Amino acid sequence: MMSLDVVCSKCGSVIYTMRMLKSIKDALRATNNRCPVCGAALNPADFSVTASKL
Ligand SMILES: [Zn+2]
């Protein structure tokens, strides 16, 4: 099983963890295109996604 952490490139916080492969846009929609930690409005290019095996 894999999980994907979506990381805010502004503050480095993990703002969303995907348990299944979804598009980054779906992940952003869940957070209103904002980082809930630092409040930055972000677009998909501003995020990095790191995959880790559980
Ligand atoms: Zn942030």
PDB file of the backbone (N, CA, C, O) and the ligand in Angstrom, with CONECT records:
HET     ZN  A 101       1
ATOM      1  N   MET A   1       0.856  -1.199   0.000  1.00  0.00           N
ATOM      2  CA  MET A   1       0.000   0.000   0.000  1.00  0.00           C
ATOM      3  C   MET A   1       0.880   1.233   0.000  1.00  0.00           C
ATOM      4  O   MET A   1       1.938   1.272   0.628  1.00  0.00           O
ATOM      5  N   MET A   2       0.421   2.220  -0.708  1.00  0.00           N
ATOM      6  CA  MET A   2       1.171   3.456  -0.800  1.00  0.00           C
ATOM      7  C   MET A   2       0.331   4.599  -0.269  1.00  0.00           C
ATOM      8  O   MET A   2      -0.895   4.582  -0.377  1.00  0.00           O
ATOM      9  N   SER A   3       0.977   5.573   0.294  1.00  0.00           N
ATOM     10  CA  SER A   3       0.287   6.822   0.579  1.00  0.00           C
ATOM     11  C   SER A   3       1.094   7.937  -0.046  1.00  0.00           C
ATOM     12  O   SER A   3       2.316   7.855  -0.172  1.00  0.00           O
ATOM     13  N   LEU A   4       0.381   8.982  -0.434  1.00  0.00           N
ATOM     14  CA  LEU A   4       1.041  10.119  -1.054  1.00  0.00           C
ATOM     15  C   LEU A   4       0.801  11.346  -0.189  1.00  0.00           C
ATOM     16  O   LEU A   4      -0.340  11.717   0.086  1.00  0.00           O
ATOM     17  N   ASP A   5       1.880  11.960   0.229  1.00  0.00           N
ATOM     18  CA  ASP A   5       1.764  13.173   1.016  1.00  0.00           C
ATOM     19  C   ASP A   5       1.887  14.382   0.103  1.00  0.00           C
ATOM     20  O   ASP A   5       2.856  14.518  -0.643  1.00  0.00           O
ATOM     21  N   VAL A   6       0.898  15.249   0.172  1.00  0.00           N
ATOM     22  CA  VAL A   6       0.958  16.495  -0.579  1.00  0.00           C
ATOM     23  C   VAL A   6       1.536  17.553   0.357  1.00  0.00           C
ATOM     24  O   VAL A   6       0.979  17.844   1.416  1.00  0.00           O
ATOM     25  N   VAL A   7       2.657  18.115  -0.057  1.00  0.00           N
ATOM     26  CA  VAL A   7       3.412  19.013   0.808  1.00  0.00           C
ATOM     27  C   VAL A   7       3.363  20.430   0.261  1.00  0.00           C
ATOM     28  O   VAL A   7       3.623  20.661  -0.920  1.00  0.00           O
ATOM     29  N   CYS A   8       3.029  21.375   1.127  1.00  0.00           N
ATOM     30  CA  CYS A   8       3.047  22.780   0.748  1.00  0.00           C
ATOM     31  C   CYS A   8       4.477  23.222   0.532  1.00  0.00           C
ATOM     32  O   CYS A   8       5.328  23.065   1.408  1.00  0.00           O
ATOM     33  N   SER A   9       4.734  23.774  -0.636  1.00  0.00           N
ATOM     34  CA  SER A   9       6.108  24.185  -0.920  1.00  0.00           C
ATOM     35  C   SER A   9       6.456  25.488  -0.221  1.00  0.00           C
ATOM     36  O   SER A   9       7.626  25.866  -0.161  1.00  0.00           O
ATOM     37  N   LYS A  10       5.466  26.170   0.303  1.00  0.00           N
ATOM     38  CA  LYS A  10       5.724  27.438   0.994  1.00  0.00           C
ATOM     39  C   LYS A  10       6.212  27.195   2.419  1.00  0.00           C
ATOM     40  O   LYS A  10       7.214  27.766   2.851  1.00  0.00           O
ATOM     41  N   CYS A  11       5.494  26.346   3.138  1.00  0.00           N
ATOM     42  CA  CYS A  11       5.814  26.153   4.551  1.00  0.00           C
ATOM     43  C   CYS A  11       6.278  24.737   4.871  1.00  0.00           C
ATOM     44  O   CYS A  11       6.738  24.467   5.981  1.00  0.00           O
ATOM     45  N   GLY A  12       6.157  23.845   3.911  1.00  0.00           N
ATOM     46  CA  GLY A  12       6.663  22.496   4.115  1.00  0.00           C
ATOM     47  C   GLY A  12       5.742  21.576   4.877  1.00  0.00           C
ATOM     48  O   GLY A  12       6.124  20.453   5.209  1.00  0.00           O
ATOM     49  N   SER A  13       4.529  22.032   5.164  1.00  0.00           N
ATOM     50  CA  SER A  13       3.608  21.188   5.906  1.00  0.00           C
ATOM     51  C   SER A  13       2.947  20.158   5.005  1.00  0.00           C
ATOM     52  O   SER A  13       2.662  20.433   3.839  1.00  0.00           O
ATOM     53  N   VAL A  14       2.709  18.998   5.538  1.00  0.00           N
ATOM     54  CA  VAL A  14       1.903  18.006   4.831  1.00  0.00           C
ATOM     55  C   VAL A  14       0.454  18.409   5.002  1.00  0.00           C
ATOM     56  O   VAL A  14      -0.077  18.395   6.113  1.00  0.00           O
ATOM     57  N   ILE A  15      -0.182  18.767   3.905  1.00  0.00           N
ATOM     58  CA  ILE A  15      -1.544  19.285   4.019  1.00  0.00           C
ATOM     59  C   ILE A  15      -2.589  18.270   3.607  1.00  0.00           C
ATOM     60  O   ILE A  15      -3.779  18.456   3.863  1.00  0.00           O
ATOM     61  N   TYR A  16      -2.153  17.204   2.973  1.00  0.00           N
ATOM     62  CA  TYR A  16      -3.134  16.222   2.514  1.00  0.00           C
ATOM     63  C   TYR A  16      -2.402  14.914   2.289  1.00  0.00           C
ATOM     64  O   TYR A  16      -1.305  14.889   1.730  1.00  0.00           O
ATOM     65  N   THR A  17      -3.009  13.848   2.722  1.00  0.00           N
ATOM     66  CA  THR A  17      -2.435  12.529   2.474  1.00  0.00           C
ATOM     67  C   THR A  17      -3.418  11.717   1.669  1.00  0.00           C
ATOM     68  O   THR A  17      -4.558  11.505   2.085  1.00  0.00           O
ATOM     69  N   MET A  18      -2.978  11.269   0.530  1.00  0.00           N
ATOM     70  CA  MET A  18      -3.833  10.479  -0.351  1.00  0.00           C
ATOM     71  C   MET A  18      -3.547   9.007  -0.121  1.00  0.00           C
ATOM     72  O   MET A  18      -2.395   8.574  -0.164  1.00  0.00           O
ATOM     73  N   ARG A  19      -4.579   8.259   0.118  1.00  0.00           N
ATOM     74  CA  ARG A  19      -4.428   6.823   0.297  1.00  0.00           C
ATOM     75  C   ARG A  19      -4.504   6.101  -1.032  1.00  0.00           C
ATOM     76  O   ARG A  19      -4.030   4.974  -1.171  1.00  0.00           O
ATOM     77  N   MET A  20      -5.097   6.752  -1.990  1.00  0.00           N
ATOM     78  CA  MET A  20      -5.175   6.163  -3.315  1.00  0.00           C
ATOM     79  C   MET A  20      -4.729   7.224  -4.294  1.00  0.00           C
ATOM     80  O   MET A  20      -4.733   8.419  -3.998  1.00  0.00           O
ATOM     81  N   LEU A  21      -4.349   6.761  -5.454  1.00  0.00           N
ATOM     82  CA  LEU A  21      -3.936   7.719  -6.465  1.00  0.00           C
ATOM     83  C   LEU A  21      -5.126   8.553  -6.920  1.00  0.00           C
ATOM     84  O   LEU A  21      -6.116   8.033  -7.434  1.00  0.00           O
ATOM     85  N   LYS A  22      -5.004   9.834  -6.720  1.00  0.00           N
ATOM     86  CA  LYS A  22      -6.012  10.770  -7.192  1.00  0.00           C
ATOM     87  C   LYS A  22      -5.249  11.883  -7.885  1.00  0.00           C
ATOM     88  O   LYS A  22      -4.029  11.998  -7.763  1.00  0.00           O
ATOM     89  N   SER A  23      -5.983  12.688  -8.605  1.00  0.00           N
ATOM     90  CA  SER A  23      -5.288  13.799  -9.221  1.00  0.00           C
ATOM     91  C   SER A  23      -4.989  14.853  -8.176  1.00  0.00           C
ATOM     92  O   SER A  23      -5.707  14.993  -7.186  1.00  0.00           O
ATOM     93  N   ILE A  24      -3.932  15.582  -8.409  1.00  0.00           N
ATOM     94  CA  ILE A  24      -3.561  16.635  -7.478  1.00  0.00           C
ATOM     95  C   ILE A  24      -4.662  17.684  -7.390  1.00  0.00           C
ATOM     96  O   ILE A  24      -4.823  18.340  -6.361  1.00  0.00           O
ATOM     97  N   LYS A  25      -5.409  17.837  -8.463  1.00  0.00           N
ATOM     98  CA  LYS A  25      -6.498  18.814  -8.429  1.00  0.00           C
ATOM     99  C   LYS A  25      -7.583  18.407  -7.445  1.00  0.00           C
ATOM    100  O   LYS A  25      -8.186  19.259  -6.792  1.00  0.00           O
ATOM    101  N   ASP A  26      -7.833  17.103  -7.339  1.00  0.00           N
ATOM    102  CA  ASP A  26      -8.817  16.647  -6.361  1.00  0.00           C
ATOM    103  C   ASP A  26      -8.341  16.924  -4.942  1.00  0.00           C
ATOM    104  O   ASP A  26      -9.129  17.281  -4.066  1.00  0.00           O
ATOM    105  N   ALA A  27      -7.054  16.757  -4.732  1.00  0.00           N
ATOM    106  CA  ALA A  27      -6.511  17.045  -3.406  1.00  0.00           C
ATOM    107  C   ALA A  27      -6.622  18.526  -3.095  1.00  0.00           C
ATOM    108  O   ALA A  27      -6.942  18.908  -1.970  1.00  0.00           O
ATOM    109  N   LEU A  28      -6.362  19.348  -4.080  1.00  0.00           N
ATOM    110  CA  LEU A  28      -6.445  20.794  -3.868  1.00  0.00           C
ATOM    111  C   LEU A  28      -7.874  21.239  -3.627  1.00  0.00           C
ATOM    112  O   LEU A  28      -8.128  22.160  -2.851  1.00  0.00           O
ATOM    113  N   ARG A  29      -8.788  20.590  -4.288  1.00  0.00           N
ATOM    114  CA  ARG A  29     -10.187  20.951  -4.102  1.00  0.00           C
ATOM    115  C   ARG A  29     -10.596  20.723  -2.644  1.00  0.00           C
ATOM    116  O   ARG A  29     -11.398  21.476  -2.092  1.00  0.00           O
ATOM    117  N   ALA A  30     -10.048  19.698  -2.041  1.00  0.00           N
ATOM    118  CA  ALA A  30     -10.376  19.382  -0.652  1.00  0.00           C
ATOM    119  C   ALA A  30      -9.887  20.463   0.305  1.00  0.00           C
ATOM    120  O   ALA A  30     -10.404  20.590   1.415  1.00  0.00           O
ATOM    121  N   THR A  31      -8.908  21.231  -0.112  1.00  0.00           N
ATOM    122  CA  THR A  31      -8.385  22.283   0.760  1.00  0.00           C
ATOM    123  C   THR A  31      -8.663  23.671   0.199  1.00  0.00           C
ATOM    124  O   THR A  31      -8.034  24.647   0.608  1.00  0.00           O
ATOM    125  N   ASN A  32      -9.608  23.760  -0.740  1.00  0.00           N
ATOM    126  CA  ASN A  32      -9.950  25.055  -1.347  1.00  0.00           C
ATOM    127  C   ASN A  32      -8.751  25.742  -1.979  1.00  0.00           C
ATOM    128  O   ASN A  32      -8.654  26.969  -1.971  1.00  0.00           O
ATOM    129  N   ASN A  33      -7.847  24.957  -2.521  1.00  0.00           N
ATOM    130  CA  ASN A  33      -6.658  25.499  -3.175  1.00  0.00           C
ATOM    131  C   ASN A  33      -5.799  26.346  -2.246  1.00  0.00           C
ATOM    132  O   ASN A  33      -5.059  27.226  -2.684  1.00  0.00           O
ATOM    133  N   ARG A  34      -5.913  26.062  -0.968  1.00  0.00           N
ATOM    134  CA  ARG A  34      -5.095  26.802  -0.007  1.00  0.00           C
ATOM    135  C   ARG A  34      -4.399  25.840   0.936  1.00  0.00           C
ATOM    136  O   ARG A  34      -4.890  24.750   1.231  1.00  0.00           O
ATOM    137  N   CYS A  35      -3.262  26.272   1.390  1.00  0.00           N
ATOM    138  CA  CYS A  35      -2.622  25.538   2.467  1.00  0.00           C
ATOM    139  C   CYS A  35      -3.331  25.905   3.763  1.00  0.00           C
ATOM    140  O   CYS A  35      -3.377  27.083   4.117  1.00  0.00           O
ATOM    141  N   PRO A  36      -3.884  24.931   4.481  1.00  0.00           N
ATOM    142  CA  PRO A  36      -4.589  25.250   5.724  1.00  0.00           C
ATOM    143  C   PRO A  36      -3.647  25.659   6.848  1.00  0.00           C
ATOM    144  O   PRO A  36      -4.094  26.155   7.882  1.00  0.00           O
ATOM    145  N   VAL A  37      -2.369  25.457   6.657  1.00  0.00           N
ATOM    146  CA  VAL A  37      -1.402  25.786   7.705  1.00  0.00           C
ATOM    147  C   VAL A  37      -0.923  27.222   7.573  1.00  0.00           C
ATOM    148  O   VAL A  37      -0.990  27.985   8.537  1.00  0.00           O
ATOM    149  N   CYS A  38      -0.441  27.604   6.395  1.00  0.00           N
ATOM    150  CA  CYS A  38       0.109  28.946   6.223  1.00  0.00           C
ATOM    151  C   CYS A  38      -0.846  29.853   5.463  1.00  0.00           C
ATOM    152  O   CYS A  38      -0.603  31.055   5.362  1.00  0.00           O
ATOM    153  N   GLY A  39      -1.936  29.296   4.921  1.00  0.00           N
ATOM    154  CA  GLY A  39      -2.941  30.114   4.269  1.00  0.00           C
ATOM    155  C   GLY A  39      -2.601  30.544   2.864  1.00  0.00           C
ATOM    156  O   GLY A  39      -3.366  31.289   2.250  1.00  0.00           O
ATOM    157  N   ALA A  40      -1.486  30.101   2.338  1.00  0.00           N
ATOM    158  CA  ALA A  40      -1.101  30.499   0.996  1.00  0.00           C
ATOM    159  C   ALA A  40      -2.039  29.899  -0.035  1.00  0.00           C
ATOM    160  O   ALA A  40      -2.369  28.715   0.030  1.00  0.00           O
ATOM    161  N   ALA A  41      -2.466  30.714  -0.981  1.00  0.00           N
ATOM    162  CA  ALA A  41      -3.213  30.202  -2.120  1.00  0.00           C
ATOM    163  C   ALA A  41      -2.216  29.555  -3.066  1.00  0.00           C
ATOM    164  O   ALA A  41      -1.211  30.155  -3.447  1.00  0.00           O
ATOM    165  N   LEU A  42      -2.514  28.330  -3.431  1.00  0.00           N
ATOM    166  CA  LEU A  42      -1.547  27.552  -4.184  1.00  0.00           C
ATOM    167  C   LEU A  42      -2.188  26.946  -5.416  1.00  0.00           C
ATOM    168  O   LEU A  42      -3.397  26.719  -5.460  1.00  0.00           O
ATOM    169  N   ASN A  43      -1.379  26.695  -6.390  1.00  0.00           N
ATOM    170  CA  ASN A  43      -1.844  25.946  -7.548  1.00  0.00           C
ATOM    171  C   ASN A  43      -1.052  24.644  -7.609  1.00  0.00           C
ATOM    172  O   ASN A  43      -0.070  24.481  -6.885  1.00  0.00           O
ATOM    173  N   PRO A  44      -1.471  23.718  -8.468  1.00  0.00           N
ATOM    174  CA  PRO A  44      -0.825  22.403  -8.462  1.00  0.00           C
ATOM    175  C   PRO A  44       0.685  22.450  -8.611  1.00  0.00           C
ATOM    176  O   PRO A  44       1.377  21.573  -8.093  1.00  0.00           O
ATOM    177  N   ALA A  45       1.206  23.434  -9.295  1.00  0.00           N
ATOM    178  CA  ALA A  45       2.653  23.506  -9.484  1.00  0.00           C
ATOM    179  C   ALA A  45       3.385  23.857  -8.198  1.00  0.00           C
ATOM    180  O   ALA A  45       4.600  23.681  -8.097  1.00  0.00           O
ATOM    181  N   ASP A  46       2.639  24.357  -7.215  1.00  0.00           N
ATOM    182  CA  ASP A  46       3.267  24.752  -5.957  1.00  0.00           C
ATOM    183  C   ASP A  46       3.392  23.612  -4.962  1.00  0.00           C
ATOM    184  O   ASP A  46       3.991  23.767  -3.897  1.00  0.00           O
ATOM    185  N   PHE A  47       2.831  22.484  -5.309  1.00  0.00           N
ATOM    186  CA  PHE A  47       2.865  21.374  -4.384  1.00  0.00           C
ATOM    187  C   PHE A  47       3.881  20.339  -4.837  1.00  0.00           C
ATOM    188  O   PHE A  47       4.115  20.134  -6.028  1.00  0.00           O
ATOM    189  N   SER A  48       4.457  19.714  -3.867  1.00  0.00           N
ATOM    190  CA  SER A  48       5.223  18.531  -4.185  1.00  0.00           C
ATOM    191  C   SER A  48       4.534  17.339  -3.540  1.00  0.00           C
ATOM    192  O   SER A  48       3.906  17.457  -2.488  1.00  0.00           O
ATOM    193  N   VAL A  49       4.661  16.214  -4.177  1.00  0.00           N
ATOM    194  CA  VAL A  49       4.018  15.006  -3.686  1.00  0.00           C
ATOM    195  C   VAL A  49       5.096  13.972  -3.443  1.00  0.00           C
ATOM    196  O   VAL A  49       5.911  13.672  -4.316  1.00  0.00           O
ATOM    197  N   THR A  50       5.080  13.447  -2.258  1.00  0.00           N
ATOM    198  CA  THR A  50       6.049  12.419  -1.935  1.00  0.00           C
ATOM    199  C   THR A  50       5.314  11.123  -1.641  1.00  0.00           C
ATOM    200  O   THR A  50       4.339  11.103  -0.890  1.00  0.00           O
ATOM    201  N   ALA A  51       5.781  10.068  -2.228  1.00  0.00           N
ATOM    202  CA  ALA A  51       5.165   8.770  -2.031  1.00  0.00           C
ATOM    203  C   ALA A  51       5.959   7.999  -0.999  1.00  0.00           C
ATOM    204  O   ALA A  51       7.190   8.010  -1.001  1.00  0.00           O
ATOM    205  N   SER A  52       5.243   7.336  -0.127  1.00  0.00           N
ATOM    206  CA  SER A  52       5.929   6.486   0.837  1.00  0.00           C
ATOM    207  C   SER A  52       5.168   5.176   0.956  1.00  0.00           C
ATOM    208  O   SER A  52       3.938   5.144   0.899  1.00  0.00           O
ATOM    209  N   LYS A  53       5.900   4.127   1.116  1.00  0.00           N
ATOM    210  CA  LYS A  53       5.275   2.820   1.292  1.00  0.00           C
ATOM    211  C   LYS A  53       4.973   2.618   2.772  1.00  0.00           C
ATOM    212  O   LYS A  53       5.790   2.917   3.643  1.00  0.00           O
ATOM    213  N   LEU A  54       3.797   2.111   3.023  1.00  0.00           N
ATOM    214  CA  LEU A  54       3.411   1.861   4.421  1.00  0.00           C
ATOM    215  C   LEU A  54       3.798   0.434   4.799  1.00  0.00           C
ATOM    216  O   LEU A  54       3.566   0.011   5.932  1.00  0.00           O
TER     217      LEU A  54
HETATM  218 ZN    ZN A 101       1.782  26.145   3.667  1.00  0.00          ZN2+
END
